[in-house]
Amino acid sequence: MAGLSRLERAQQAREKAKQMEAHARMLEAQEREQARKADVARKAILGGAVLAAIRAGRLAHEDWERFILPGLIDRDRQRLKGWPWNAGESNTQLAESKG
């Protein structure tokens, strides 16, 4: 059995390069997915902490507007407009949500 020709070796090298590129893309996708999941978990933890601070009265409306709202995109800011300090609601409603 004779050795491979240069053309055959080149074709094998191209195939190997395609496989390696596909493997690299898969590893990158896995890394992005792990980073996304970690980010989602951090957001849930921080969201829970903010809700707990609001319910406990440790986050004032002024602090909400100063620290939280500026970090939100416009769509989310609109969804949270007035919450939890809605103009027509009394503060007791917020206190009732604690229990």
Secondary structure, DSSP 8 states (H G I E B T S, - for coil): -----HHHHHHHHHHHHHHHHHHHHHHHHHHHHHHHHHHHHHHHHHHHHHHHHHHTT-S-HHHIIIIIGGGS-HHHHHHTTT-SS-TTS-HHHHHHHH-
